[in-house]
Amino acid sequence: MIALLKAIPFGIFLTIVVCLFMGSGGAGSGGMLNIRHFDIDINELNLDFRLYWSWVLFIGATFLAWVLLLMMGD
């Protein structure tokens, strides 16, 4: 169970990196990955950027990191 909790940040990081390259490269929705973009606009801080995310990729990346952490053992 602890390995799964440790794997979640790795899944988030891998999802953001892969979605960043595929989404900003104009891959559309990425096929089965279903990559979506969210426009984040905070006028008070003059922040305006686009975040790409895929729940399918997040679950797959978290599962991959979880298996790798389980194989490494204690």
QUIFEN-V650890 format. One record per pair of residues at least 24 apart in sequence whose C-alpha atoms are under 10 Angstrom apart, sorted by sequence separation. I is the first residue (numbers start at 1). J is the second residue. D is the distance in whole Angstrom. If there is no record, write none. Layout:
i:j:d
I:J:D
I:J:D
This chain:
i:j:d
30:54:9
32:56:8
33:57:6
29:54:9
32:57:9
33:58:9
24:50:9
23:50:10
24:51:10
33:60:10
23:51:9
24:52:8
23:52:6
20:50:9
22:52:9
23:53:9
20:51:8
21:52:9
19:51:9
20:52:6
19:52:6
20:53:8
18:52:9
19:53:6
16:51:8
17:52:9
18:53:9
19:54:7
16:52:7
17:53:10
18:54:9
15:52:9
16:53:7
15:53:7
16:54:8
19:57:8
15:54:7
18:57:9
19:58:10
15:55:8
18:58:10
12:53:9
15:56:9
16:57:9
12:54:10
15:57:6
16:58:9
12:55:10
14:57:8
15:58:5
14:58:8
15:59:9
12:57:9
13:58:9
15:60:9
11:57:8
12:58:6
14:60:10
15:61:7
11:58:6
12:59:9
14:61:6
15:62:9
10:58:9
11:59:7
13:61:9
14:62:9
11:60:8
12:61:8
13:62:10
8:58:9
11:61:5
12:62:8
8:59:9
10:61:7
11:62:4
14:65:9
9:61:10
10:62:7
11:63:8
8:61:9
9:62:8
10:63:10
11:64:8
7:61:9
8:62:6
10:64:9
11:65:7
7:62:6
8:63:9
10:65:6
11:66:9
6:62:9
7:63:8
9:65:9
10:66:9
5:62:9
7:64:8
8:65:8
4:62:8
7:65:5
8:66:8
4:63:8
6:65:9
7:66:5
6:66:8
7:67:9
4:65:8
5:66:8
7:68:9
3:65:9
4:66:5
7:69:7
3:66:6
4:67:9
6:69:8
7:70:10
2:66:10
3:67:9
1:66:10
3:68:9
4:69:8
3:69:6
4:70:9
2:69:10
3:70:7
2:70:10
1:70:10
3:73:9
3:74:10
